[in-house]
Amino acid sequence: MRLIPRSSSPRRENPEAEGPKAVIIDTDIGDDVDDALALALALRSPELDLRAVTTVFGNVEVRTRLALKVLKTFGREDIPVATGIGRPLLERTFLADAGQRTPNQATVLAEGERLPRPSPRHAVDLIISTAMAAGDGVTLIPVGALTNVASALLREPRLAERARVVLMGGVVSRPRAEHNVRCDPEAARIVFESGIPITMVGLDVTLRCVLGREDVERLRGRGLATTSLLADMIAAWRRGSDRLPVLHDPLAVAVSFNPGLVTTRPMAVRVETRGEFTRGFTVAHEGGEPNAQVCVDVDAGRFLRLFMDRVMKNED
């Protein structure tokens, strides 16, 4: 049973249209560093027209400030950033202190630093208005919990006909709950059952995309304000360890404009919202009516080269 019925109206899209694709990034920036790296890739990709950034899950006010910091450093203060929903739809979360915890990368925010003002609009309102105003529709790129996107679909069901989703989340090759889906399984279920076109960029492919140690050093040594900020955010995320960033979220950004980087299969994906041990699982099969294109393979080397080429550029 679908939580939102499919609309029978034709989808307005023009895959042959020239020019950059209108996109919105919905992010939980500040914990895993891949969110900041995804924003950097989007800002350095001429194929994309980043119309808005929205923040979700946990300490969304600090996440908004971090997004504003990244945009300011990249010279894109014109892009609105809106604060979204910090709690799961049903107020159930495996992170009891998610609303109070300060994201680790908040250390890059200097005390008293002047940042652009966030949008006065709520993230859900900004998602809806931006998508409905886009002439050829918009691509939503959620790289955190799906709470904002689900809320937007519930408030404006026509969004399913005006947008598509390229999300980082889920996993189908192993029985586990991926973090973004686990943060709000009910929201994920609403999105997958809404009828909106979905490309699912899950752990099946993202875990193969790890930034090399030499690449981290190249970012630090490049000497640009942009790469220095990214290097500082990686250092804050590492907290003295030598772990390497996995480019979960940047891969979703790349797939939004270069789907040839991955192999997908149409699947029927169901999000498990019950069960003590299975809540947040994305259960998929290739029989029945598909509701998502699921990424099952990736050209990791080509993607990593693209990522580094883009973020190392100086476009000031």
Secondary structure, DSSP 4 states (H G I P E B T S, - for coil): --SSPPP-SPP---TT--SPEEEEEEE-TTSSTHHHHHHHHHHT-TTEEEEEEEE-SSSHHHHHHHHHHHHHHTT-TTS-EEE---S-TTS--S-TTTTTPPPGGGGGS-TT---PPPPSS-HHHHHHHHHHH-TT-EEEEE-S-SHHHHHHHHH-TTHHHHEEEEEE---SSSS-B-HHHHH-HHHHHHHHTS---EEEE-HHHHTT-B--HHHHHHHHHH--HHHHHHHHHHHHHHTT-----B-HHHHHHHHHH-GGGEEEEEEEEEE----TTTTTBEEEESSS---EEEEEEE-HHHHHHHHHHHHT----
